Amino acid sequence: MKVSFIATMLAAVYGGASLASAGVVITPVFADQVVKKSAGDCPYGVVTPIGCACMKEDIEKQGHGN
């Protein structure tokens, strides 16, 4: 039981670290935070100065907004 808990926690930590290093923005952004795409940027969503993200309007359309 303890081994699986530790393995799960390690996977969460290392999985989160790899996601963060990929340049994925977790917080939705607004239109004034978006920059122009270059070749190979963000196959989904929009580009921000710190990585790829979903637009706030897209999240609200899906029913996940506040």
C-alpha positions as CSV (number, residue, x, y, z in Angstrom):
1,M,0.0,0.0,0.0
2,K,2.7,2.5,0.9
3,V,4.7,1.6,-2.2
4,S,1.8,2.4,-4.5
5,F,1.1,5.7,-2.7
6,I,4.8,6.7,-3.0
7,A,4.8,5.7,-6.7
8,T,1.6,7.7,-7.3
9,M,3.1,10.8,-5.6
10,L,6.3,10.5,-7.6
11,A,4.4,10.2,-10.8
12,A,2.3,13.3,-10.0
13,V,5.4,15.3,-9.1
14,Y,7.4,14.3,-12.2
15,G,4.4,14.4,-14.5
16,G,3.7,18.0,-13.3
17,A,7.3,19.0,-13.8
18,S,7.3,17.7,-17.4
19,L,4.1,19.5,-18.1
20,A,5.4,22.8,-16.7
21,S,8.6,22.5,-18.6
22,A,6.6,22.0,-21.8
23,G,5.5,25.6,-21.6
24,V,1.8,24.9,-21.0
25,V,-0.1,27.7,-19.3
26,I,-2.6,26.3,-16.8
27,T,-4.5,29.5,-16.2
28,P,-6.8,30.6,-19.0
29,V,-5.7,33.8,-20.7
30,F,-7.5,36.8,-22.2
31,A,-7.2,38.3,-25.7
32,D,-4.7,41.0,-24.6
33,Q,-2.3,38.3,-23.4
34,V,-2.1,36.5,-26.8
35,V,0.9,36.9,-29.2
36,K,1.2,36.0,-32.9
37,K,2.0,32.4,-33.7
38,S,5.2,31.4,-35.4
39,A,5.8,28.1,-37.3
40,G,5.6,25.2,-34.9
41,D,4.0,27.1,-32.0
42,C,1.1,25.6,-30.1
43,P,-0.7,23.0,-32.2
44,Y,-3.8,23.8,-30.0
45,G,-5.0,27.0,-28.3
46,V,-3.1,30.3,-28.5
47,V,0.4,31.5,-27.8
48,T,1.3,33.6,-24.8
49,P,4.7,35.0,-23.9
50,I,5.1,32.1,-21.5
51,G,3.6,29.2,-23.5
52,C,0.5,27.7,-25.0
53,A,-3.0,28.3,-23.4
54,C,-6.7,28.1,-23.8
55,M,-8.6,31.4,-24.3
56,K,-11.0,32.4,-21.5
57,E,-13.9,32.5,-24.0
58,D,-13.2,28.9,-25.1
59,I,-13.4,27.7,-21.5
60,E,-16.7,29.6,-20.9
61,K,-18.2,28.1,-24.1
62,Q,-17.4,24.6,-22.8
63,G,-19.1,25.4,-19.5
64,H,-16.0,25.4,-17.4
65,G,-15.8,29.1,-16.7
66,N,-16.7,30.9,-13.5
